[in-house]
Every structure is written in C-alpha cells, then in structure tokens.
Amino acid sequence: MQMRVERLREVLDLLKPVMLKKAAIPAIKYVLLKDGKAVATDLETMVILDVPEAKGECLIPHHEVYELLKHIPGYEELSIKAEGKSLLLNWDGGNASYEAMQAEEYPPLVQGKAETEAPLPGDSLIDALNSVVGYCSTNEERPAICGVHLFLGEQVKIGAADGFRLAYQTLPMSFPVEATAIIPTKSIRVLTHLWEKLPPAPPPASSLITQVTAKRLLQLAIKENRLRIAFGRVIVIVQLIEGTPPRYDQIIPSEVSQQVRFFASDLERAVRHLRGIARDGSGAIRLSWTESSLTAVAKSEEKGEATVEIPVQADGAGKIAINWVYLLDYLKGRQGLVTMGVRGAQGAVVFRHGQSPLVAIMPMYVQW
C-alpha cells in the first residue's frame, strides 16, 4: 500500500494513547491496517479509524515506526509491504524493515451496531466525563468504582466514587433506553484525545450563526458489556467494567442542616497555607464557622498549630474536619462562590459550584 508519511504519522499519533509498550499479547503493540481502516487496541479500548489508503493488510509496530517517521519529511510517499514475517517500508532515499507478525494474529475487530443507537451532544458528555474521572478509585480489588458510572435513560447522569468522596451530575440530555455503563478511566482519556484531535463537524444549518452554535454530536450505543461511540471518521469500542455502581441517591444527603457559602479562592489559599502542617499531622483541616467567618486550623505534634480565617455566609455556627488533599483537590482552580452543605459530624459534606458536578466528601473524626 502507498501512503504519505504525514498521513501515517497522523494515524499513529491519533492511536498513541491506546498503545501499550509492554503487553502480554505481543500483537497489540502493533497497529492493524486493513480494508480502509487503522485499528489499535489495549483489549479494553479499541479504536477504528477510517484510512482509505489502507489497502491490503499488515501490522505496523507502533512505537518503532512512529519514531522513524519523525525524521522523514511529511511529503514523502511511503510504500508499505508485508513479506512473510517482515514489514518493509520504502521512500525516496531510504528504507526500513521490521520483524512483524501476521495480520491474522491480531485480536478480532469488534463491530456491529447495538439495537439502540442515539446521538448525544459530544462536547457536553466528554467534558462531564472528564470532570468526574479524578474521583475514580485506583483500588483494583473494587473494580466497580475504578471507572466512571454512566446512567443512560430519560435523564443521563454520571458519577464517580473512591470510597471517601464522590462526584455526581445530571446532564441536560437523554437516551432512548435505560442502561448503566462503568467506563474505564483510560478509555475516557483515549476518547478525549480523539475528540480533541478529530472533532466532528456540526450538523448543517440554514444560517452561519446556527451552524457555529450547533452542538457537535456523537453516536452512542450500548450492547451487553460494550459501549460504542462513533463520530467523524472514528469508532471507539469500550469493554465495560462489570459490577454495580454505588447508590448515589442513598449516599448524597437529600437535605443538609447547614449551608456555608464562600469564595473558592479564599479557602484554597487557606488550605495551601495550612497543608504543610496538615501533612505532618492527621491530614485533617478543621473548619469551624459562625454566620460571617470561617476558621481553618491544621495541627501536628512536630509543627504545632496554624490558623487562617476567611469571610463566609452561613446559616449558623458549626464545624467539620476534612482531609486537606481532598479539599485542595476540589478547590484548586475554581472561581466564584462555593456552597458547602453539612449534615451532622459524620454525614457526607456536599460541595456545589456553578454547573459543575456535585461533590461529596466524607468527613474525618478529630479531637476538637
């Protein structure tokens, strides 16, 4: 087959996030070119790209060829040929050969549409998935909370939890059938990479303004334990994590006894000031407040105690202790007002900020 260097370089760059340098199955370190497609998989996520130049079939060692193409001008025409167990690349003034596997050794392509497929606004969905992915657990002994939970139906909802905190949001979109999917975090990173690199064109519209403001759509389908997402010239097929998501409606307090409103940047600065002491102590930031001010305190046996006060608006007086890492992770980079809802010393502390996901963090038990 013939392909310009810049074209193959683009294909390999698009597929880079799904490639494994070390793999139990050697074939998945390769990219499959076959029947107008380029395919890559890590056995959890499969990416299928439309590449009309891919006539015939061969396996390309991703890492080696990707590095080679960095040093060849993009306008060069590349000849790609599989001969036995070798892959031969030729271009004007150079050639390279690699030990290669047979295309038949590559994992079978997962194709076929589910019974129900529907369009969803891609920018909103992918942004939402990324906004909660940091709350997934990394404890492989609890796989059901190692991915983002996607709840499809009349209302599309997303959530993520790690046992100590969670994020949850209802999105302004719907899907024709009720279904639940647990999406691996790496699959979301792959999907985000492809959406940014290959954004689909918005649907045609009667005016330029409507065209510019139109939502960019992706096609989503779910069947058994797989999620299929298609847009532009790419299809992403995700092997879903098996398990049952947490009951978010039972974990998130339906009512809170107190609300405290403050500027995110104020409390972020306070936590950054206190984190050195909190890190050496129990990890807790003790928050106590009146109707107009909040005092944040960190303690450790070696460094003693430090206090920072910020202005707030609160329903009344109260106190709670929260791990400084979780608190700073939530606050960093946020602007404007945050509302903190508290329901007792042992209940989850609920944070709300604009249109971002609701976040609940379990408090710490401390001696006051």
N, C-alpha and C positions, 0 to 999 in steps of 0.2 A: 504494500500500500504506500501511497505518497501523501506527505503531509508537511506543511510548512513548520519550521522549527518553532516559531512563535505560537502556532496553534497547539502543538503538542505540549509546549511549555505551559500554556494557559490551562490545558486539560489537567496536567499533573499538579499544577498549583491549586486548582479547584478541588482536587481529590486528596490533597495533602492531609487535612485533618482526620480523615478516616483510615489513613495508612498506619500500619504497625511496623516498626523496625525489627522487633522481635515477635515471633508468632509461633504457636505450637503447630499450626498448619502452614508450611512454607509457601503455599500458593497465594495466601492472602497478603504477602508482601509485594505482589505483582498487581498491575492494572490489566484488566482484560479489554482488548479491543476486538469487537466482533459485531458484524451486521449493523454498522452505523451507530454503535454505542461504545462508550467507555464505562467500565464498571469497576468499582472498588468496594471492598467490604472488610470490616473487622469482626464479622459474624454477629455483631449486634446491630450495626447500621450498614445498609447497602445503598450506595449512590449510583444512579444510572444516568449518564449524560448523553444527549444527542450529539454525535460526532459523525456527520455524513461521510467524512474522509476515511472512516474506519471500515474499509472493505476487506473481506477476508477475516482472519482471526489470528491473534497472537497474544502472548503475555509479556508485559514490559516490566522489568524490575524498577519500581518507582524511584527509590532513593538514588540509585546509580545513574539512571537516565536523567532524572531531574537535575542532578549536579552537573552532568555532562552538558546539558542544554544551556546552562548559564554562560558557557564560554563559546557558543556558536551563534553567529548573527541570526536574528529572528527571521530575516527574509530568505534564508537558505531553504531549499527544498530537500526534504528528508525522505529517503527510501527506507522502509521498514519491512523486514522479511524474516520469517521464521524458517530455519532449516534444521530439521531434526531437533536436537536439544540446544540449539544456538539461536540467538536473536542477533541479526545483522542490521546495523544502521550505516547508511552511506549518505554523504552530502558532498557538495563540491569542495574538494580539497581535504577530505577526511573521511574516516570510517571508524566504527567501533563494533565490537562483538561481545556478547554476554552469554553466560550459561543461562539457559531458560528452561522453564517447564512447559509441558504440553497444555494447550488450552483446555483439553478435556479434564485436566486435574483441578480446574478452578471450581469453587462451590457453585452449585446451580443457581441461576437467576431466579429471584422471587418476583413473579409477575402476576398479572390477573387482577381485575378490579373487584372490590367488595360489592355486595348488593346495594349498599347505600354510600353514595359519594356526594359531597356538597361543597360549595365554595365558602370560604371564610376569609375575612379581612386579614391578610398576612402580616402587615406591619403591627397591628394591634396584638395579634396572637403571639407572634415571635417576641415582641417586646415584653409581653406579660410573662411568657415562659422564662425569659432571662431575668426578670425582676424577682423571681422566687427561687431560681436554681441554687442560689447560695445557701438556702435553708435546708437543702437535702442532706441526709445523713451520709457518712462515709463508712459506717459500720456494716460490713458485708454480711454479718450474721443476721441483720434485719433488712433483707433486700427490698421489702415493700416500702421502706422510707428512703431508699437510696436513689429515687428518681422523682420527677415532678408528676403530680397527680392531675390528670386532665379529665374533667367530668363533662361529658357531652350530653346535650338534650335541649329542652326548651330554653334553658339558661346554660351557657358554657361557663364552667368555673375551673379555677386552677388552684393548686395548693402544694406546699412542700413542708416537711417537718423533719426534725432530727432528734426528737425526744425531749428537748429542752426548750425549743422555740418552734414557731411555725409561721408561715405566710399564706394568705388566702385571699382570693379575689373573685368576684363575679364579673364577667366580661359582657359588653353590650353586643352579643351575637348569639346565634342559636344553631343547633344541628338537628337534622330530621329524626334521629333515633337516640334513645338513651344508651350510653355506653361509658365505660370507665377505662382509662389507659394510664399505666405507670411508665413514663418515658425516661430512659437512662439519661443522666446528665451529659455524657459525651455526645449523645445523639442530638441534644439541643445545641451544643456548640457547633457540630457539623452543619446542622440546619441553618443556624445563624450565619455561619461563614458563607454558605451558598446563597442565602437570601441577600446578603450584602454584595456579593460578587456578581450574581445573576438576577437582579431584581426583575420581576415580570413587568411588562408594560401595563399601564392601567387600561381598563376596558374603553373602547371607542365611545366618544361622546359628541353631542351636537355642537358644543362650543369649546373654545380653548380653556376657559375658566373651569368648566365642568371636567374637562379632560385632566387638567393639572390637579384638581382637588379630588378626583375619583380615587376610591380605595383600590389598592393592589391586592388581588385575590390569589389564594392558593386553593387547590383542591385537596380535601382531606377525606380519607376513607379508613374505616377500621374493620378488620375481619379477624376473628378469633384472637390470636395473640400478636397481631401485627398492625402497625399503623402505616398508612401510605400517604405521603404528601407530595404533590406534584405542582410545579409552577415553571413557566418558561420552558426551557429545554432540559429540566432536571426532574428526576423522581428520587425521593428518599424513602426507603422502606426500613422501618424500625422494628426490631424484635423487642416486644414489650416485656417489662419485668412482671413476673407473676406475683400475686399477693393481693391483699385487701388494704386499701388506703385507710388512714385514721378517720374517725368520725369527727370531722371538723366542727360540725354543729354541736357536738357534745363537749368539745374541748374549749371552744371560744365562748366566753361568758355572754349570755344574751343581754344581761344587764350589768352595769357597774355601779358601785356605791359612790364613787368619786371620780371626777374628771379634773385633770390638771393640764392647762394649756401653756405652752412656752415656745420660744423660738428655738428651732433645732440647732442653729449655730451656737447659741448660748450654752446649751447643755453639752454640745460636742466639745467646746473649748474647756468646759469644766472637767469633763471626763479625761481629756488629753492631759490636763494639768495633774490629775489625780492618779493616772494609770500606773506610774512608777511605784507608788506606794501600794496600790491595789494589787499589782502583780506580785509583790513580795508578801502580801498578806493573804487573805482568803479569796481574793479575786472580786470581792463584793464592793459595790458602790452603794452606800447607804443614802437614800433620798428621803428627806423629811420636808414637809411644806406647811405653810399657812395659806391664807387666801391670796396673799400677794407676793410671797417669796418662797424659793426652794433652796434648801441647803444640801449640798452633796459632800459626803465625807468618805475618805478612804483611811484604813488603819492597817498597820503592820507592826509586829513586835520590834523589828530592827529599825524601821524608819519613823515610827511614831504615827502621827495623825495629821491629815491636811483637810482643809475645808474650803469650799467655794460656794458662793451664794449667787443665785440668778433670780430675776423677776419672773413671776408666773401669775396666772389667773386660775384659782382653784375654787371648788365648791366648799371646801373646808379644810381642816388640818388632817394630815395623815402621814404615813411613812411606809417605805418598801425598800428592799435591797435587791439589786440586780447585778449579775456578772458584768464586769467592765468591758470584756471583749464583745459580748452580745450587744451591749448598749452602744458602744462606739461603732460597731459594725452597722447598726441600724441608722445612727445619726449622721455618719460621715457623708459629706456632700449634699445633704438635704438643706433646703432653704425654706423659710417661712414657718408657719405655725404647725406644731405637732400637738395632738391631743393624746394624753396618756390616761387610760381608764383602769381603775383599780377596784378589785372586789375582794377585800379581805387580804390577810397576810400571806395566805397560801394559794390563792387563785391566780390564774394567768394574768399578767399585766398586758393590756391591749394598747397598741400604738396605731394611730391613724394619721396619715399625712396626705392631703390632697386626693388625687385619684390613684395613688399607689396602693399596693396590696396592704390589707390589714396584717399586722404582725403581732403575735402574742409570744411573750417570753415568760417562762416560769421563774418566780422569784427565788431568792436564796434565804435560808434561815440563818440569822445572825443574832448575836447578843447586842442589844442596844445599850 
